[in-house]
Amino acid sequence: MCLQKASQMRSATLHRFLQKSEPGINFIYKLSIFYGEVFLIHEFDALVIGAGGAGLFAALEAGKNAKTAVFSKVHAIRSHTGAAQGGIGAALGNVEEDKPEWHAFDTVKGGDYLVDQAAAMILAEEAVQAVYDLENRGLPFNRTPEGLIDQRRFGGHTRNFGESAVRRACYAADRTGHMILQTLYQQCTKHDVTFYDEFQVVDVLMDGTTCGGIVAVELATGDIHVFTAKATLFATGGFGRMFKITSNAYANTGDGPAVLARRGVPLEDMEFFQFHPTGIQGMGILISEAVRGEGGILRNKTGERFMERYAPTLLDLAPRDMVSRAVISEIKQGNGIRGDKKIDDYVHLDATGIGRETLNNKLPEISSFCRTYLGIDPVDDKIPVQPTAHYAMGGIPTDVNGRVRRDGHGNFYNGLYAAGECACVSVHGANRLGTNSLVDLVVFGRRAGIHLADFIKHADRNNGKSDAAEEAKNKIAGLFKNKKQPSPRGVDLTDKMQRIMMEDIGVYRNGPDMERAVDALRELRKAYANVRVGDTNKAFNTDLLEILELENLLDLALITAESAKNRKESRGAHSREDYPDRNDAQWLKHTLACLENDSVHLSYMDVDTSLWEPKARKY
Ligand SMILES: Cc1cc2nc3c(=O)[nH]c(=O)nc-3n(C[C@H](O)[C@H](O)[C@H](O)COP(=O)(O)OP(=O)(O)OC[C@H]3O[C@@H](n4cnc5c(N)ncnc54)[C@H](O)[C@@H]3O)c2cc1C
């Protein structure tokens, strides 16, 4: 086909052409030239967006039988999973008695009963095999003197349905996520999975309720690529970058959920965003719960171990939502330690009782963070900490096989899957327990990969009716051309959004603040229409990619604020000053939020409470 002719084709026509072409070949056609730009078209069986733990596990399974490509906007092994420190929870019972049933119960109770209980049971039961699977694939876990995988304590994990803390977290020093990522990446490269590193996915090819692939921008060249496939799985991780103080990497901008939301996919339980109680003051860099698991203690300005008043049984190892509220309450009552500004007030994490040997051997990264960022040694000095935005409990709604839900009535998209932090199965409910995200990645990443591989065997290719590539091209061209003067700079809008989210949709919330936040976020979304990309280069244009990420964050911030404003109760991480109690009669239900231009349409879905009756949480 001659290039001029191809360049006049609309992408729908192009896809029809591709369908008639020889199968099994990785097509690369240069089409539709714009500002020196081309679309490059590729064909696979399966696409996995995201190379964190969830994406890599899914790719390993899918790659066994299907031609699979994995995309990552950063190099694969720089995915945020690599920053996970403390551990992966599994009831191995290596150090003391433990059972998957106890793990499932803790998960349900920790999630303030918004967890789908059968899914939590799958998580806890399959966690055991998943950890041994990782061990067999070469993951170097810490060992007991007998040579078994060692285990330590973590928040909210208990023996015998809440009796006392249990050692359930399997760990590789405080580099557990790093080791998982390295292990899975090696396995993927061994099994012929194709990696597209530094490709940023900007849209999906949706034809009604069927997903036929994705559109991506290549960082190195600025080219727009179209990838078609029978099945696409999103594993793009979290979106803590909505908030000013966060433990999340710069790449955690919620691209997957936002791209899908703009194509009509509902998002589940977005109001539940976890604040981890121990981020380094002012920076948000995470000090793992493993420090408290090894004996670290939270203290207020008088040196009091204040968790004795908030959670008499589990103390510093109560679930994160409770500990974060306790820290903020202490600060509000004037028991915090004074920072430069009031917003900087903090408490101390006292790790001095742990001892040099354990700190060096089991928490080396944390110790080095303290020396690098704070100039202190945790062996002798207390660590200044404050709550930091950490984990998205909500996201793309899926069943236990990763299939994306269209609604709350059991309908699904064809060929569209999600797993990991960007998904909502839902096993974390209103508050995730520490170590349960890494379990979620390997258990549900694997399950989604298996289901997807099976789906591909029987599915037809469907990429006929989407103009997403042209739309992406026009959107990007618009961001370069924006003429309005002065154009807002993306960085100003980012800062405003992060402050609104931190102040009004933070650990404590109330109606008037959230109302104000929603209005302000709407204004920011309007202002976004005038944003202009400063850097006019095509190659390595990170300015452009960050501005595309900002759109995603703004959309998710609005959905989060609207979902939170409408939930008139306090549950897990959603704590309202004007509705301080949990209200099961009216609110024991999942939120489903659909973005429709400037508004968010909310509906609700039943919670699976088939195993345990919801009860008040006491720790
Ligand atoms: C500092 C820190 C410590 C943690 N410690 C623990 C712990 O000890 N235990 C635990 O259970 N959990 C922990 N967590 C949580 C856990 O690490 C994360 O929830 C989990 O790793 C997320 O994995 P994921 O596979 O979903 O996504 P990620 O690992 O975040 O990977 C996302 C992937 O998607 C790609 N991507 C995103 N957008 C695009 C796009 N537009 N185009 C192409 N690619 C894209 C990224 O490049 C990346 O490859 C921690 C989190 C943090 C931040």
PDBQT file of the ligand as one rigid body, heavy atoms in Angstrom, charges set to zero:
ROOT
HETATM    1  C1  LIG A 701       6.787   3.059  49.322  1.00  0.00    +0.000 C 
HETATM    2  C2  LIG A 701       5.794   1.942  49.263  1.00  0.00    +0.000 A 
HETATM    3  C3  LIG A 701       5.968   0.815  50.049  1.00  0.00    +0.000 A 
HETATM    4  C4  LIG A 701       5.038  -0.224  49.986  1.00  0.00    +0.000 A 
HETATM    5  N1  LIG A 701       5.222  -1.347  50.755  1.00  0.00    +0.000 NA
HETATM    6  C5  LIG A 701       4.348  -2.377  50.649  1.00  0.00    +0.000 A 
HETATM    7  C6  LIG A 701       4.552  -3.598  51.371  1.00  0.00    +0.000 A 
HETATM    8  O1  LIG A 701       5.531  -3.771  52.077  1.00  0.00    +0.000 OA
HETATM    9  N2  LIG A 701       3.643  -4.591  51.249  1.00  0.00    +0.000 N 
HETATM   10  C7  LIG A 701       2.529  -4.459  50.441  1.00  0.00    +0.000 A 
HETATM   11  O2  LIG A 701       1.733  -5.394  50.365  1.00  0.00    +0.000 OA
HETATM   12  N3  LIG A 701       2.322  -3.318  49.725  1.00  0.00    +0.000 NA
HETATM   13  C8  LIG A 701       3.207  -2.298  49.799  1.00  0.00    +0.000 A 
HETATM   14  N4  LIG A 701       3.002  -1.156  49.066  1.00  0.00    +0.000 N 
HETATM   15  C9  LIG A 701       1.905  -1.123  48.098  1.00  0.00    +0.000 C 
HETATM   16  C10 LIG A 701       2.295  -1.908  46.855  1.00  0.00    +0.000 C 
HETATM   17  O3  LIG A 701       3.674  -1.824  46.645  1.00  0.00    +0.000 OA
HETATM   18  C11 LIG A 701       1.591  -1.388  45.596  1.00  0.00    +0.000 C 
HETATM   19  O4  LIG A 701       0.225  -1.319  45.829  1.00  0.00    +0.000 OA
HETATM   20  C12 LIG A 701       1.847  -2.345  44.441  1.00  0.00    +0.000 C 
HETATM   21  O5  LIG A 701       3.227  -2.556  44.278  1.00  0.00    +0.000 OA
HETATM   22  C13 LIG A 701       1.253  -1.870  43.140  1.00  0.00    +0.000 C 
HETATM   23  O6  LIG A 701       1.630  -2.795  42.155  1.00  0.00    +0.000 OA
HETATM   24  P1  LIG A 701       1.000  -2.780  40.713  1.00  0.00    +0.000 P 
HETATM   25  O7  LIG A 701       1.532  -3.963  39.985  1.00  0.00    +0.000 OA
HETATM   26  O8  LIG A 701      -0.467  -2.643  40.798  1.00  0.00    +0.000 OA
HETATM   27  O9  LIG A 701       1.548  -1.421  40.075  1.00  0.00    +0.000 OA
HETATM   28  P2  LIG A 701       2.984  -0.720  40.104  1.00  0.00    +0.000 P 
HETATM   29  O10 LIG A 701       4.040  -1.554  40.699  1.00  0.00    +0.000 OA
HETATM   30  O11 LIG A 701       2.766   0.646  40.648  1.00  0.00    +0.000 OA
HETATM   31  O12 LIG A 701       3.313  -0.614  38.567  1.00  0.00    +0.000 OA
HETATM   32  C14 LIG A 701       2.521   0.161  37.683  1.00  0.00    +0.000 C 
HETATM   33  C15 LIG A 701       3.036  -0.087  36.291  1.00  0.00    +0.000 C 
HETATM   34  O13 LIG A 701       2.174   0.552  35.366  1.00  0.00    +0.000 OA
HETATM   35  C16 LIG A 701       2.946   1.285  34.447  1.00  0.00    +0.000 C 
HETATM   36  N5  LIG A 701       2.123   2.374  33.923  1.00  0.00    +0.000 N 
HETATM   37  C17 LIG A 701       1.369   3.257  34.617  1.00  0.00    +0.000 A 
HETATM   38  N6  LIG A 701       0.743   4.088  33.763  1.00  0.00    +0.000 NA
HETATM   39  C18 LIG A 701       1.111   3.714  32.521  1.00  0.00    +0.000 A 
HETATM   40  C19 LIG A 701       0.808   4.180  31.223  1.00  0.00    +0.000 A 
HETATM   41  N7  LIG A 701       0.011   5.218  31.003  1.00  0.00    +0.000 N 
HETATM   42  N8  LIG A 701       1.384   3.569  30.174  1.00  0.00    +0.000 NA
HETATM   43  C20 LIG A 701       2.246   2.522  30.347  1.00  0.00    +0.000 A 
HETATM   44  N9  LIG A 701       2.553   2.023  31.557  1.00  0.00    +0.000 NA
HETATM   45  C21 LIG A 701       1.984   2.620  32.622  1.00  0.00    +0.000 A 
HETATM   46  C22 LIG A 701       4.145   1.744  35.248  1.00  0.00    +0.000 C 
HETATM   47  O14 LIG A 701       5.214   2.112  34.402  1.00  0.00    +0.000 OA
HETATM   48  C23 LIG A 701       4.423   0.478  36.041  1.00  0.00    +0.000 C 
HETATM   49  O15 LIG A 701       5.152  -0.439  35.267  1.00  0.00    +0.000 OA
HETATM   50  C24 LIG A 701       3.915  -0.112  49.122  1.00  0.00    +0.000 A 
HETATM   51  C25 LIG A 701       3.757   1.021  48.330  1.00  0.00    +0.000 A 
HETATM   52  C26 LIG A 701       4.680   2.041  48.408  1.00  0.00    +0.000 A 
HETATM   53  C27 LIG A 701       4.433   3.264  47.559  1.00  0.00    +0.000 C 
ENDROOT
TORSDOF 0
